[in-house]
């Protein structure tokens, strides 16, 4: 083992208790390859790519763990990286398009901001990401959802054209596999909020032709399709799916578009699950078991029902989805901001509201989740529904500065696989979690659509 290590704390890699300087020691393990992350029990560290100077340079502290413990952690880290590189890795929800709409960056290069770019995706072993075509709920009333969706799809296509050796579009599982074999990272497309189709069923065919392969039925508010999990019960319009929403689910089945049940109310979840002929999925949700009362996450009964239909729950990495403490912090912040907006008569995107939000967060710091919290959600799905019904839907670039220690960007999937190995998951299990389960559901939707064409 080398006597020294070039390593760095980066802004995306923080100690679990950064306010305790005495804990800034930790065993660093070298020789695991560019971009490898090693968990020591105290902190995560990353080997720097060649030529990138470290903001902080640290020496190994062998007091943190015994040599045997260090070697054990190094072995898990090396295997986690190897599995991330070897297995097909699919993340079903990354919010890059809307991030770039607000501030354009060249994601073919390493970027200073955000959770996703090509170099970090390669380091993390990511092969296919569903780019989220996010439609804000306010456009449901103002109009313009379809136009924005087309604009964001145009953007994704432009990114691919600008760096064809790095990116490629994928509209089928086989295309995703072929792109991987050719050394290109796949962009599949998922629309987040069915408000994009407005009130025209024909717009589903339009978006399918443009490459969209899932649609999240709603988002933060009720829309023409169904009720949102974020609406209070007394404000829900449809008590599940609307009549139009039932047509939408049927048309999605006919076209081969996956029905995404993230964001929908419990009643809408039940009705869409019963109606869909293809297995639905939840592209970026976690387990309500750990966040009681948070309907945006999925409860045990519905996880079991989703599994019985052949579907999959893709775990969201946002801290407020993972722990009750972080969830309470997020809810408290939302309520405080809502009260401020009402008192001052300003909108949520006003400078005053932004300043209030920032001040509130500084005074009420988020109790950030950890890698172990993500593993706990995976464990829970496996326990109640089986290994075939869980995957990864990180919500990178969509949950702000709330990602767990050890999973702060797309370079860090190997940390998760290392921890799963440490917890006793087999390589076959991890291959399913990484992307195998999602590919099965995607192919099932294609088979249902093929049946309609016969």
Steps between C-alpha positions, in 0.01 A plus 500: 500500500654838407618713789320811379183565307391785281144552614249775540200606689291650221188713545303188414675275749442602860554337834194365672570744783692785335475713816734266687857578384639224720332251268666630185744211514418181321676222319558570133554201277696532176542304182133440417487694173392843387186630662478231769326595825588328822286494813705480818226506761568870557497659159496450127807588297563502128818422311557801276515459122848565367581867469225626729651681800355425841336775697615317811777241523488246775722223625370161602398477863542137591348564844153531346485132421731207546689379197263204464201732509664724243566210269142381538360843415739526207385165369134600514580833334690331220221249443236774508686689227548182299129417513403855402726468198388147410122512551250702301424797725172683438380804694140583415488860615762770450386861463776628273281664231323742733829571680656599166196702401571720800876515444664333200824306552691259280428170671731313264772649725534507877274777629539716806132472585234233502505129573552367147754528220675253271829461691321435829249265334789295359668489841175375652439236234169652387382361166143621445319792655144604446525874446208661681293728280363694794182708460429735795151465643426869436488428126194280552290815531708748303555266204827438323575153636535340158716784370737472796522122463591538133757766589667275757502202263658724236768585757576134574524422130737795457724373780524164324578660162774711657688200645396187306799302626378541858119496485224324308123490524332174602136421433522125566689279744695357209612846391621567853704179493641577154599850607677357803691255282607792281625697800225761501277600789130474414240770547149358525216746551233519768247781533450610860140624510233390257400866469735492200229331293256774601146389408582307181547124508675522162790678667602169655571362152689820420727456801542128441624585151747741659640220717311536827469165676338592829259764624456592867124549512511818710736703715446739792137585426192329361486508121260383230618140545494436875547632851839578649636355823593853605142629495301487822211249487234772490666657194514186289289530188464147370535262796764323293500502120278728296303355207767654275766340719355156438529563127857617550605181680342285229670700224836477676461121507415499129805707410748332734548795736565396860244622754691682774322510837737734682326817622145362470250471786435163659164472326653584164777246566246226570284580199787533251657181631174311454432648156842465340559191290877549523690507829518861626792627702592788730793681340624687808322410824605337825332314788236672715591256777788736589307826448153441652228719355706602196275387214763585239677182614330163449353301788555129557165384364554687175859381466369144526223575248751656261718190529202271441443684171865451404604861564799656673559774758798719405648643820531880524826625658366831638544520877137599559395175330731290715469599865226632725726773639590636158140472387381703799762763425376527140134521605579764763685703240213475253247613761721788612543619145128468426421714804757758391359518146151552636610765749709699251284445192796392284552204267728206570744604227534859626835622638339548842377140508838368387674699773255373762551139389879532517488658846262230628730225374800659667314520830351150464769280343388183330575178692653341193432134429780247459587217269362263761159666471492421128597141572226479765237589238638238262501246784138583579376450145689172475356384832135571416494457120814319386827580325330528159312818585752767600732726302658846491327829421736746664336835418849644445477867403142499629524501880747782553760479772333211680682194370645247746858482614671263260243545220541867419532463120504246216861399565400332826284201405798271580470606865147362503601173339789462745264545792250252353781246468596568860139438602505159331335568165622270225633623167183367336291706744696816427474447126121503537503814714744676267279465196382147439163550667429820310594340167254218570218750558596701190493186285163401647353834390636438152338156487162642600527765228599236246184308589291802405670516160421141407 
